[in-house]
Amino acid sequence: MSRQVINCRGVSKSFYQGDIPVHVLKNVELTVNEGETVAIVGASGSGKSTLLHILGGLDAPTSGEVDVMGQRIDQLTAVEQGKLRNVALGFVYQFHHLLPEFTALENVAIPLAIRGEATSVAKERAAVILGEVGLSHRLTHKPGELSGGERQRVAVARALVTHPACVLADEPTGNLDRGTADHVFELILELNAKYKTALVMVTHDPTLAAKMQRTLTLTDGSLR
């Protein structure tokens, strides 16, 4: 039986516009198991990114509970959350968020360095996974010297270099042309299968969503 990676129970999220409450998420229930791929679709502004941030402990729910690898992430301190994210989660966004002053190799090695790995070990593991995304020849190049597709492949490598239990991806191919988007997405799925890493992806692209094992729709704050 697959282990649970993320368990989200009764999660709601509200904001206030002046004195008026805006209910973004309402009683969301979601369980993600090891190696599972889940697409979350919905209209722009429906709360998809907010939900992803709550699953990763980057935002707190107004009510409800979120377990990551059996730990209530919403009850941990900021330092404890950071450590859990480093061990259990990887993140890929629409924009790569690479550090421009560092090389591809250095960018991918950063999560391992944060974990306390020796620099030589971190760079060795970073080089291996950059090879797996087809960038062995670009290790010493900085983001400004890479194409959009190459930068996003570096971001994918950075998310997976720690071998996380789950990758949370927010429109990971939304800033790429169709051909490059398809290539990057297939690469994400290939590495997901290789490392048995769960994948939760927010996307507007029905073609990509259809390739995931489950597709859930966020409508009026509810996940169906």
N, C-alpha and C positions, 0 to 999 in steps of 0.2 A: 504493500500500500504506500502511495506517495505521501511524503510528509508535507504538512502545510507550511508554506513560506510566508504568506500574508493572510491575515484574517481580520476583516473589517466588519464591525457589528454596530448597527444603528447609528451610523455616522451622519450627523447633520452639521451644516455650516451656514451661518447667517452673517450678513454685514448690515451696517446701517448707513443709509443715505439721509443725513440729517436725523430726523426722528422716525424715519420710515424703515422698518426692517426688510431686508432683501434675503429671501431664503434660497441659497444657491444649491445646497444638498439637503435631502430629506430622507433620513432613515436608511442610508445606503448599507447594503449587506454585500460582502464580496469575500470569497475565499479563493486563493491562488495556490496551487500545489506545485511541487518541485517539477521543473521542466515544462510546465504548461505555458501555452501562449494565449494571451487574452487581448482582444482589441476593444477599446472603448470609443464609441462614436457618438456624435451628437452635434447639434447646431453650434455655431460660434457663440461663445458666452454662456454655454449651458452648464459650465462648471467642471469640465473634463480636466483641465490643468489643475484646478483647485483640488480635485479628488486625488490626482497623482501626487501633488505636493503633500497632502495629508498622509497618503500611504507611505511616503518616504520620510515623514517626520519633519518636513520643511515648513509645514503649517500645522496648526492645531485645530481639531474639530471643535465646534461649539458644544456638541454632545456626542456621545458614542465612544467606542474603543477601537484601537488599531493594534494588533499584534504583529510583530515582525520576528520570525523565527522563535515564536513563543514568548516574546517580551513585549509588554505594553509600552510601545514607543512614546505614546503621549504622556506617560508618567515618568519618563527618564529625564535626567538633567540634560542641559545642552551638550555637555561634554560626553555623557553616556550615549546620547543620541548620535553624536558624531562618530563615536567608536563603533556603534552598531551599524551605521550606514557604511562605514569603511569596510566592515567585515561582510555584511549581508547584502548590500545594495549597490547597483551601478546606475548611473543616470546618463541619458542621451537626450539632448534637446534639439529643437529645430535649427538653432544657431550653435555652432560647435563649442563656443566658450573656451577655446584654447588660449593659453597665455602666450601673447605674441613674441615675448622676448626669449622664449624657450624653444628648443628644437622639438620635433615630433617625438623623439626618444625621451627627452626630458619631460614633456607633457604627459606621456603615458606612464612614466615611472613615478609621477608625483603621488598617486594614491598609496603606492607601496612605501615610498619614503615617509609619508605621514604615518603609516603603520609602524615605522621604525625599522624597516628592512635596510640592510647595508646598501650603500649606493651601487656597488658593483652587482649585487643580486637584483636590485630593482631594475637596473638598466638591462641586465641580461634577460629578465622576464619580459620587460617592455619590448625588447628587440624581437623576441620569439613571437609575441602576439601581433606586432606590427608586420612581421613576415606573414602571419596567417591572414592578414587583411590586404596583403599584396603590396606592402610599402617598405620592404627591406632596403630598397634603393633610395629611400627618402628619409632615413633616420636622422640625418643631421640638418634637414631643412626646417626652417621656421614656418609658421602658419602662412605668413605673407608670401612665401615661395611655393605654396601648394595650391592646387585647384580646389574648388568647392567640394567636389566629391572626395578628394584626398583628405581634406580637413575633416570631413564628417567620418571618414574611415578611421582617422586618428582618434576622434571622439569615441567611436565604437570600441576601439582597442583600449582606450583609457577606462571605459566603463567595465570592460571584461577582464582587465589584467589581474584583478584581485580574485577572479573566479567567484563572483557573488552568487548568492542564492537566487536573486531576482534582479532584472534590469527594468527600470522604469523609463519609458521612452515617450517623449512629448513631441509629436509630429517630427520624428527623426529624419524624414526625407522631404519635409515640406518646403525646404529652400533649394531643392535640387531639380534639375530637368528630369523628364520622365525616364530616360534611359539610365542616367546615373542613380536616380531614386530606386529603380528596380534592382540595380546591381548592389547598392548599399543594403537594401532590405533583405535580399537573398543572402547576403553575407551575415547579417544579424541572425537570420533563422538558422543558417548553417552552424554558426558558433553557439547559438542557443542549444541546438541538438547535441553538439559535441561536448559541451560542458554541463548539460542538463540544467541549464540556468532558466528559471522561469522568466517570462517576458510579458509585461503589461504595457501596451502601447496605445496612446491617444492618437487618433488619426481622423482626417476628413476624407481619406482616400478609400472608397469602397473596394477597390481592387486589392489593396494591401490588406484590408480588414478581412477579406474573404479567405486569405491564406493563413489566418490564425485559427487555432483550434476552437476558440469561442469568440463570439462578437456580442458585446453588450451595448445597449443604447441608453444614454443619459438624457432623459426628457423631463422637464419641469422638476428637476432636482432628484428624480428617482431613477435608479439603475434597473434596467429590464433586459 
